[in-house]
Amino acid sequence: MSSEFNSLSISGHDPSDEVHKSLKKNGVNFATGLPCGILRYFMHNLTNDSEILHMPGLNEPETIGIATGAWLAGKTPAIYMQNSGMLKSVNDIAGLMMASKAPSIILATYRGCSGDNATQHQITGSITKPTLDALGLEYHELSDDNISGTIDDCFNFMDESGFPAVLLVKRGWSNTEVLKDVSLYAEELRDELNYPVYPTLAVDNALSKIIDYRDGNILDRDRSLDSMFEVIGRDSAVFSSTGIMSRYIFENFDSPNQFYNCGGFGQTSVIGSGFAASRKDVNTIAIDGDSSLLTNFGALVTNGNLGTSNFTHIVVDNAAYGSCSEEKSLSLSANIPLVAAIQDYKNVFLVDSAVGIQKSIELSSNFNGPNLIYLNIKLGGPRNPKRPLDMDITARRFKEYFSQ
């Protein structure tokens, strides 16, 4: 994955090199994000530094989840994106990263600022700083006359507050601008790509990965979670999805190896992937809901192609928004198991009973993943388990538990 990004990144810009050195001086050793041409030099440095684990995302909210998982694993992440994508991620920044006090530094291009004439960026540019002010985040416009001091200020804020900080990068932010022909790099990328043959070979290969353990003894939500935690040990890192599932796990199985994703709807599995990629020695399990996954369906691409052998993704499917008012989801037409298998999940287990759940979890714990456990459950169940209210406390507890 990173080699594709390298081909589209450009090197040779001294101020960007200085930014990179300052980021590393402050401990940055993980990077995620989405490309922007203004950030091409930063991307080159991040993707080509062997001391930085680079895990690109498929959308900006997803990168907030990935970075949070990496932070929980002890990494110091940097995130790159456009300001439009940052605004798109406000709920995940506030409800996941800030609520958990799991900070990252964000390099955001400042599109739509004074002097930028791109029509589509004018409104988002005008609300970028007011939005950051409303969130209470430290931000600076990057310039080449105080790179180290500005970045140090961001990390001091992050250390004191537990919140992210933002570097706004304007087009032409530096007086030293080195332009290269991006089309040459794109041509090289096209020459390197080996396009797969679709759809027959991909589907046939995917079908061979699907293992059917269903026996018709379908469970409700609570009994299925009970079955999981009869075999999930405290040496596994467990991430659970927004809503009643996290609440039930918190009330009945709370322990330091649990992270409850209360505020980043759709990001549970990529939080787990960010952690698993950073801690390849820890068996990592993400317990997701069908509606949560459908909110960020591209997570199957991210998780599968990352190829972390220590990652297991459990999708609990009741074909509804079970934590809302049980409105119908589209999960049964989404072909979740097949898509996961096509996207290089190594094994896909179809389960519906306690026996199938436990057998598939035990097989998945052998570091032969990424694996998907697709669990069909009955709709319904109690709606009153207590909420895990202190996300920052449980996040710190989790991080400290796996740092021992």
Secondary structure, 3 states (H helix, E strand, C coil): CHHHHHHCCCCCCHHHHHHHHHHHHCCCCEEEECCCHHHHHHHHHHHCCCCCEECCCCCHHHHHHHHHHHHHCCCCEEEEEEHHHHHHCHHHHHHHHHHHCCCCEEEEECCCCCCCCCHHHHHHHHHHHHHHHHHCCEEEECCCCCHHHHHHHHHHHHHHHCCCEEEEECCCCCCCCCCCCHHHHHHHHHHHCCCCCCCHHHHHHHHCCEEECCCCCCCCHHHHHHHHHCCCCCCCEEEECCCHHHHHHHHHHCCCCEEECCCCCCCHHHHHHHHHHHCCCCCEEEEEEHHHHHHCCCHHHHHHHHCCCCEEEEEEECCEECCCCCEECCHHHCCHHHHHHHCCCCEEEEECCHHHHHHHHHHHCCCCCCEEEEEECCCCCCCCCCCCCCHHHHHHHHHHHCCC
